[in-house]
């Protein structure tokens, strides 16, 4: 700032440009005012008044209570990527501590040791669950983690190639994000077919070649089936010098065979199945991989060391991979992460403990089986559609049109997915398992 600038010229500490510097910048770009830099429609332009009548706290509470009371009170049996697990109250109490809420990026380890330790423990939990040596802390969500896995595969592959193979059942929003990610890298996303909701290995063998940089599979799949041939998928990928990427989540990983043992090179997914509850959008992208790719890992890594006094200390490490240091040569242009959500996931996982996490996962295997058997006994309903082991959710076939069945169930207070003309999908966790009996009764009436 020039010594000639007066106190009144200095603006605010949040917008520190002085009138003279603003004028100089406008002249450089050929604009007369700051407003000329923006094209804001009159319909949304702020005119100096919000048009909201002032209310006291009591009046606002009354109005909001009335407004929220208009929402449908539905028992959700929804899944397909968004899962409602009970989050213990201690997660809120600990995560809401001021040192966690006010901490953004832990670039100053001397004042963020507590948060860094939690993130290190989060990474350690994912390493234990996946069997892979490296986990970051963290990605935005599962979709961006998948996109980062594809660009990592492109960087580390020994030969040229441009094809990324994904299941044809991959959720559209995840595929859309993946396609956005790989467009700049010159990669093309292609689908391979499924066989009873799992990967069609024979068709994939026909599709894969040396031009493939990555094969992606999910377990559980979007339809809740457990992929039974992950090891063969990994072998097929490696035979063509491609990486095998597996999508999963922390609850499922506690009972499934560790991805490292079946040959997975990268594991991605949504870690917010613990700690967050159903948010229908916000998530926490987990990303774990082999140690040989540590300098290619996107996002942030917390490392443990010792300080000058010999005490255990934590810090962000290998930051030479990141865009704030290497700019265009960084492994990713991701500019933040979901540290606070990762904190919640770590607290939730620690509160359950290893045995509690396994118990929860076993329930997620048993409840869908129980519900499917109950629904299968109803005339006009077949469940599950897929002859596979299921985790949390399954698909049922209805003789009646599925949208009509879903609408009838909604009128009776239950929300399910209608995914096809005659297919509905249902998800069971500990938050709705006690309503299975009532759902079956409602389903019997809706399926007539």
C-alpha positions as CSV (number, residue, x, y, z in Angstrom):
1,X,0.0,0.0,0.0
2,X,1.3,3.4,-0.9
3,X,2.3,5.7,1.9
4,X,0.1,8.3,0.3
5,X,-3.1,6.3,0.9
6,X,-5.2,7.6,3.8
7,X,-7.0,5.6,6.4
8,X,-10.3,6.2,4.5
9,X,-8.7,4.8,1.3
10,X,-7.8,1.5,2.8
11,X,-11.1,-0.2,2.5
12,X,-11.9,-3.2,4.8
13,X,-9.4,-5.9,5.9
14,X,-11.5,-8.4,3.8
15,X,-11.4,-6.3,0.6
16,X,-8.1,-4.4,0.9
17,X,-8.0,-2.7,-2.5
18,X,-7.7,1.0,-2.2
19,X,-9.7,3.4,-4.5
20,X,-6.4,4.2,-6.3
21,X,-5.5,0.5,-6.9
22,X,-9.1,-0.3,-7.9
23,X,-9.0,2.5,-10.5
24,X,-5.7,1.3,-11.8
25,X,-7.0,-2.2,-12.3
26,X,-10.2,-1.0,-14.0
27,X,-8.1,1.1,-16.4
28,X,-6.0,-1.9,-17.2
29,X,-9.0,-4.0,-18.3
30,X,-10.9,-1.1,-19.9
31,X,-13.8,-1.0,-17.5
32,X,-15.3,2.1,-15.9
33,X,-16.6,0.5,-12.7
34,X,-16.5,-2.7,-10.8
35,X,-20.1,-3.3,-11.7
36,X,-19.1,-3.5,-15.3
37,X,-17.2,-6.7,-14.6
38,X,-20.5,-8.5,-13.6
39,X,-23.6,-9.4,-15.6
40,X,-26.2,-9.7,-12.9
41,X,-29.9,-10.0,-14.0
42,X,-32.1,-7.3,-12.4
43,X,-34.4,-10.1,-11.0
44,X,-31.6,-11.2,-8.6
45,X,-29.6,-8.0,-8.2
46,X,-29.6,-6.7,-4.6
47,X,-31.2,-3.3,-4.5
48,X,-30.3,-2.4,-0.9
49,X,-33.3,-4.0,0.8
50,X,-34.1,-7.6,1.5
51,X,-37.8,-7.2,1.7
52,X,-38.1,-9.3,4.9
53,X,-40.2,-8.1,7.7
54,X,-38.3,-8.0,11.0
55,X,-39.3,-10.6,13.5
56,X,-38.3,-11.5,17.0
57,X,-36.8,-14.9,17.9
58,X,-40.0,-16.3,19.3
59,X,-42.0,-15.3,16.1
60,X,-39.3,-16.8,13.9
61,X,-39.3,-20.1,15.8
62,X,-43.1,-20.3,15.5
63,X,-43.0,-19.6,11.8
64,X,-40.2,-22.1,11.1
65,X,-41.9,-24.8,13.2
66,X,-45.1,-24.3,11.1
67,X,-43.1,-24.3,7.8
68,X,-41.2,-27.4,8.7
69,X,-44.4,-29.1,9.9
70,X,-45.6,-29.1,6.3
71,X,-42.9,-31.6,5.3
72,X,-44.0,-35.2,4.7
73,X,-43.2,-37.4,7.7
74,X,-41.9,-40.4,5.7
75,X,-39.9,-43.4,6.9
76,X,-37.2,-43.6,4.4
77,X,-36.1,-47.0,2.9
78,X,-33.9,-45.1,0.4
79,X,-30.3,-45.9,-0.5
80,X,-28.5,-45.9,-3.8
81,X,-25.5,-44.1,-2.5
82,X,-27.0,-42.2,0.5
83,X,-27.2,-44.2,3.7
84,X,-28.7,-43.3,7.0
85,X,-26.8,-44.7,9.9
86,X,-27.4,-43.6,13.5
87,X,-24.7,-41.0,14.4
88,X,-24.0,-41.0,18.2
89,X,-24.5,-37.7,20.0
90,X,-20.8,-37.7,21.0
91,X,-19.9,-37.1,17.4
92,X,-21.8,-33.7,17.5
93,X,-20.4,-32.8,20.9
94,X,-16.8,-33.4,20.0
95,X,-16.9,-32.2,16.4
96,X,-18.6,-29.0,17.5
97,X,-15.6,-28.0,19.7
98,X,-14.3,-24.6,18.7
99,X,-10.8,-25.8,17.8
100,X,-12.4,-28.0,15.2
101,X,-15.1,-25.7,13.8
102,X,-12.7,-22.8,13.3
103,X,-9.9,-24.8,11.8
104,X,-9.7,-24.6,8.0
105,X,-6.6,-26.0,6.4
106,X,-3.9,-27.3,8.8
107,X,-1.0,-25.5,7.3
108,X,0.3,-24.3,10.7
109,X,1.0,-27.6,12.5
110,X,2.2,-25.8,15.6
111,X,-1.4,-24.7,16.4
112,X,-3.4,-27.5,14.8
113,X,-1.9,-30.7,16.4
114,X,-5.3,-31.9,17.7
115,X,-7.0,-31.7,14.3
116,X,-3.9,-33.2,12.5
117,X,-3.9,-36.1,14.9
118,X,-7.6,-36.9,14.2
119,X,-7.0,-36.8,10.5
120,X,-3.9,-39.0,10.9
121,X,-6.2,-41.5,12.8
122,X,-8.8,-41.2,10.0
123,X,-6.2,-42.1,7.5
124,X,-5.0,-45.0,9.7
125,X,-8.5,-46.4,9.9
126,X,-8.9,-46.4,6.1
127,X,-5.5,-48.1,5.7
128,X,-6.6,-50.8,8.1
129,X,-9.9,-51.3,6.4
130,X,-8.5,-51.4,2.8
131,X,-5.2,-53.1,3.4
132,X,-3.5,-50.4,1.2
133,X,-0.6,-48.4,2.6
134,X,-1.7,-44.8,1.8
135,X,-5.0,-42.9,2.5
136,X,-5.5,-39.2,2.1
137,X,-7.6,-36.9,4.2
138,X,-9.8,-36.5,2.1
139,X,-11.7,-35.8,-1.2
140,X,-14.9,-33.9,-1.7
141,X,-17.1,-36.9,-2.3
142,X,-17.0,-40.4,-4.0
143,X,-17.5,-38.9,-7.4
144,X,-14.5,-36.6,-7.3
145,X,-12.5,-39.5,-5.7
146,X,-13.4,-41.6,-8.8
147,X,-12.3,-38.8,-11.1
148,X,-9.0,-38.4,-9.2
149,X,-8.4,-42.2,-9.4
150,X,-8.8,-42.0,-13.2
151,X,-6.3,-39.2,-13.6
152,X,-3.9,-41.0,-11.2
153,X,-4.2,-44.1,-13.4
154,X,-3.4,-42.1,-16.5
155,X,-0.3,-40.6,-14.8
156,X,1.2,-43.8,-13.5
157,X,0.5,-46.1,-16.4
158,X,3.6,-47.3,-18.2
159,X,2.2,-47.1,-21.8
160,X,-0.2,-44.8,-23.7
161,X,-3.9,-45.3,-23.4
162,X,-7.1,-43.3,-23.0
163,X,-10.0,-45.6,-22.1
164,X,-11.6,-45.8,-18.6
165,X,-14.0,-48.7,-18.1
166,X,-16.9,-48.4,-15.6
167,X,-20.0,-50.4,-14.9
168,X,-23.1,-49.6,-16.9
169,X,-25.0,-49.4,-13.6
170,X,-22.8,-46.6,-12.3
171,X,-24.9,-43.8,-10.9
172,X,-25.3,-41.0,-13.5
173,X,-24.1,-38.2,-11.2
174,X,-20.8,-40.1,-10.5
175,X,-20.3,-40.8,-14.2
176,X,-20.9,-37.1,-15.0
177,X,-18.3,-35.9,-12.6
178,X,-15.9,-38.6,-13.9
179,X,-16.4,-37.4,-17.5
180,X,-15.8,-33.8,-16.5
181,X,-12.6,-34.8,-14.7
182,X,-11.0,-36.8,-17.5
183,X,-12.0,-34.6,-20.4
184,X,-9.0,-32.4,-19.9
185,X,-6.7,-35.4,-19.6
186,X,-7.8,-36.8,-23.0
187,X,-9.5,-39.9,-21.5
188,X,-12.8,-41.5,-22.6
189,X,-15.2,-43.1,-20.2
190,X,-16.8,-46.3,-21.6
191,X,-19.3,-48.7,-19.9
192,X,-19.1,-52.5,-19.6
193,X,-22.3,-54.6,-19.0
194,X,-23.4,-56.3,-15.8
195,X,-24.3,-59.8,-15.1
196,X,-27.1,-60.0,-12.5
197,X,-25.9,-56.6,-11.1
198,X,-22.3,-57.6,-10.9
199,X,-19.5,-57.1,-13.5
200,X,-19.9,-59.3,-16.6
201,X,-16.4,-60.7,-16.7
202,X,-16.8,-62.3,-20.1
203,X,-18.0,-59.1,-21.7
204,X,-15.2,-57.1,-19.9
205,X,-12.6,-59.5,-21.2
206,X,-13.8,-58.6,-24.7
207,X,-13.8,-54.9,-24.0
208,X,-10.4,-54.4,-22.3
209,X,-7.2,-54.0,-24.2
210,X,-3.8,-52.3,-23.8
211,X,-5.5,-48.9,-24.5
212,X,-7.4,-49.2,-21.2
213,X,-5.8,-47.3,-18.2
214,X,-8.4,-48.2,-15.5
215,X,-11.1,-50.7,-14.7
216,X,-13.6,-49.6,-12.0
217,X,-16.0,-51.8,-10.1
218,X,-18.1,-51.4,-7.0
219,X,-18.7,-53.6,-4.0
220,X,-21.4,-53.2,-2.8
221,X,-22.8,-52.1,-6.2
222,X,-25.5,-49.4,-6.6
223,X,-28.1,-52.2,-6.3
224,X,-26.6,-53.5,-3.1
225,X,-25.0,-56.6,-4.5
226,X,-21.6,-57.7,-3.3
227,X,-19.1,-58.1,-6.2
228,X,-17.9,-61.7,-6.0
229,X,-15.1,-61.7,-8.6
230,X,-13.0,-58.6,-7.6
231,X,-9.8,-60.7,-7.8
232,X,-10.5,-61.7,-11.4
233,X,-11.3,-58.1,-12.3
234,X,-8.0,-57.1,-10.8
235,X,-6.1,-59.8,-12.7
236,X,-7.8,-58.7,-16.0
237,X,-6.8,-55.1,-15.4
238,X,-3.2,-55.9,-14.5
239,X,-2.8,-58.2,-17.5
240,X,-3.5,-55.2,-19.6
241,X,-1.2,-52.8,-17.6
242,X,-4.3,-51.0,-16.2
243,X,-5.2,-50.1,-12.6
244,X,-8.0,-51.7,-10.8
245,X,-10.1,-49.3,-8.8
246,X,-12.7,-50.5,-6.3
247,X,-15.6,-48.4,-4.9
248,X,-16.8,-49.2,-1.4
249,X,-17.4,-47.6,2.0
250,X,-16.1,-48.0,5.6
251,X,-19.0,-50.0,6.9
252,X,-18.9,-52.6,4.1
253,X,-15.1,-52.8,4.2
254,X,-15.2,-54.0,7.8
255,X,-16.7,-57.4,6.7
256,X,-15.6,-57.7,3.0
257,X,-12.2,-59.1,2.0
258,X,-9.7,-56.3,2.1
259,X,-9.3,-54.7,-1.3
260,X,-5.5,-55.0,-1.2
261,X,-5.9,-58.8,-1.0
262,X,-8.1,-58.9,-4.1
263,X,-5.6,-56.8,-6.1
264,X,-7.1,-53.3,-5.9
265,X,-4.7,-50.5,-6.7
266,X,-7.0,-47.7,-5.5
267,X,-10.1,-47.7,-3.3
268,X,-12.6,-44.9,-3.5
269,X,-16.0,-44.3,-2.0
270,X,-18.1,-42.3,0.4
271,X,-16.7,-42.4,4.0
272,X,-19.5,-40.3,5.3
273,X,-21.6,-43.4,5.8
274,X,-20.1,-42.9,9.3
275,X,-20.4,-39.6,11.1
276,X,-22.7,-37.7,8.8
277,X,-26.1,-39.4,8.3
278,X,-28.1,-39.0,5.1
279,X,-27.4,-35.6,3.5
280,X,-28.5,-36.3,-0.1
281,X,-25.5,-34.5,-1.6
282,X,-22.7,-33.7,0.8
283,X,-20.3,-36.5,1.3
284,X,-16.7,-37.4,2.2
285,X,-14.6,-39.0,-0.5
286,X,-12.3,-41.7,0.7
287,X,-9.1,-42.4,-1.3
288,X,-6.6,-45.1,-0.6
289,X,-3.9,-46.5,-2.7
290,X,-0.5,-48.3,-2.8
291,X,2.6,-46.8,-1.3
292,X,4.3,-46.8,-4.7
293,X,1.8,-44.1,-5.8
294,X,2.3,-41.9,-2.7
295,X,3.6,-38.9,-4.7
296,X,0.7,-39.1,-7.1
297,X,-2.0,-39.1,-4.5
298,X,-4.4,-36.1,-4.8
299,X,-5.4,-34.1,-1.8
300,X,-3.7,-33.9,1.5
301,X,-1.7,-36.3,3.6
302,X,-1.0,-36.1,7.3
303,X,2.3,-37.5,8.4
304,X,3.6,-38.3,11.9
305,X,7.1,-37.5,13.1
306,X,8.8,-36.1,16.2
307,X,9.6,-32.5,17.2
308,X,12.8,-31.1,18.5
309,X,12.0,-32.3,22.0
310,X,11.3,-35.9,20.8
311,X,7.5,-35.6,21.2
312,X,5.2,-37.2,18.6
313,X,4.1,-34.5,16.1
314,X,1.8,-34.3,13.1
315,X,2.0,-32.2,9.9
316,X,0.8,-32.1,6.3
317,X,3.4,-33.9,4.3
318,X,4.5,-34.3,0.7
319,X,3.0,-30.9,-0.2
320,X,5.1,-30.8,-3.3
321,X,2.3,-32.7,-5.0
322,X,-0.2,-29.8,-4.4
323,X,-1.2,-26.9,-6.5
324,X,-0.3,-24.2,-4.0
325,X,3.3,-25.2,-4.4
326,X,3.7,-26.8,-7.9
327,X,0.9,-25.0,-9.7
328,X,0.1,-26.7,-13.0
329,X,2.5,-29.6,-12.2
330,X,0.5,-30.6,-9.1
331,X,-1.2,-34.0,-9.0
332,X,-4.6,-32.4,-8.7
333,X,-6.2,-28.9,-8.7
334,X,-8.4,-29.8,-5.7
335,X,-8.2,-26.8,-3.4
336,X,-9.7,-28.0,-0.1
337,X,-11.0,-31.1,1.5
338,X,-13.7,-32.4,3.9
339,X,-11.5,-32.3,7.0
340,X,-14.4,-31.6,9.4
341,X,-16.5,-34.5,7.9
342,X,-13.5,-36.8,8.1
343,X,-13.1,-35.8,11.8
344,X,-16.8,-36.9,12.3
345,X,-16.1,-40.1,10.5
346,X,-13.1,-40.8,12.7
347,X,-15.0,-40.1,15.9
348,X,-17.9,-42.3,14.8
349,X,-15.6,-45.2,13.8
350,X,-13.7,-44.9,17.1
351,X,-16.9,-44.8,19.1
352,X,-18.0,-48.1,17.5
353,X,-14.7,-49.8,17.8
354,X,-13.6,-52.7,15.6
355,X,-16.3,-55.1,17.0
356,X,-19.0,-52.5,16.9
357,X,-18.3,-51.7,13.3
358,X,-18.4,-55.4,12.3
359,X,-21.7,-55.8,14.2
360,X,-23.2,-52.9,12.3
361,X,-22.0,-54.4,9.0
362,X,-23.4,-57.8,9.8
363,X,-26.7,-56.2,10.5
364,X,-26.5,-54.6,7.1
365,X,-26.2,-58.1,5.6
366,X,-29.0,-59.6,7.7
367,X,-31.7,-56.9,7.5
368,X,-32.0,-56.8,3.7
369,X,-32.2,-60.6,3.6
370,X,-35.0,-60.6,6.2
371,X,-37.0,-57.9,4.4
372,X,-36.5,-59.5,1.0
373,X,-37.8,-62.8,2.3
374,X,-40.9,-61.1,3.8
375,X,-41.6,-59.2,0.5
376,X,-41.0,-62.3,-1.6
377,X,-43.9,-64.0,0.2
378,X,-46.4,-61.3,-1.1
379,X,-48.3,-62.2,-4.2
380,X,-47.1,-60.1,-7.1
381,X,-43.7,-59.4,-5.6
382,X,-40.4,-61.1,-6.2
383,X,-37.4,-60.3,-4.0
384,X,-34.5,-60.0,-4.3
385,X,-34.3,-59.7,-8.1
386,X,-30.6,-60.5,-8.1
387,X,-29.4,-63.8,-6.9
388,X,-26.5,-62.4,-5.0
389,X,-25.4,-61.5,-1.5
390,X,-26.7,-58.0,-0.6
391,X,-25.5,-55.2,1.7
392,X,-28.0,-52.7,3.0
393,X,-30.2,-52.7,0.0
394,X,-31.8,-54.9,-2.7
395,X,-34.1,-54.7,-5.7
396,X,-37.6,-56.2,-5.8
397,X,-39.9,-56.8,-8.8
398,X,-43.5,-55.9,-8.7
399,X,-46.3,-57.0,-11.0
400,X,-47.9,-53.6,-10.5
401,X,-46.1,-50.6,-12.0
402,X,-43.3,-49.6,-9.8
403,X,-44.0,-45.9,-9.8
404,X,-47.6,-46.6,-8.6
405,X,-46.3,-48.9,-5.9
406,X,-43.8,-46.3,-4.7
407,X,-46.6,-43.6,-4.7
408,X,-48.9,-45.8,-2.8
409,X,-46.2,-46.5,-0.2
410,X,-45.5,-42.8,0.0
411,X,-49.1,-42.2,0.8
412,X,-48.8,-44.7,3.6
413,X,-45.7,-43.0,5.0
414,X,-42.8,-44.9,3.4
415,X,-40.3,-43.8,0.8
416,X,-38.7,-46.3,-1.6
417,X,-36.9,-45.9,-5.0
418,X,-38.8,-46.8,-8.2
419,X,-35.9,-47.6,-10.5
420,X,-37.7,-49.1,-13.5
421,X,-41.2,-49.8,-14.7
422,X,-41.5,-52.8,-12.4
423,X,-38.4,-52.6,-10.1
424,X,-38.2,-50.9,-6.7
425,X,-35.2,-50.7,-4.5
426,X,-35.2,-50.7,-0.7
427,X,-32.5,-50.0,1.8
428,X,-32.4,-51.1,5.5
429,X,-30.2,-49.8,8.3
430,X,-30.5,-49.5,12.0
431,X,-32.5,-46.3,11.7
432,X,-35.5,-48.0,9.9
433,X,-35.1,-51.7,10.8
434,X,-37.8,-51.4,13.4
435,X,-40.3,-50.4,10.7
436,X,-39.9,-53.5,8.6
437,X,-43.2,-55.0,9.8
438,X,-45.1,-51.9,9.0
439,X,-43.5,-51.6,5.6
440,X,-44.4,-55.2,4.7
441,X,-48.0,-54.5,5.7
442,X,-48.1,-51.4,3.5
443,X,-46.3,-53.2,0.7
444,X,-48.9,-56.0,0.7
445,X,-51.6,-53.5,0.1
446,X,-49.7,-51.5,-2.5
447,X,-48.8,-54.6,-4.5
448,X,-52.5,-55.7,-5.0
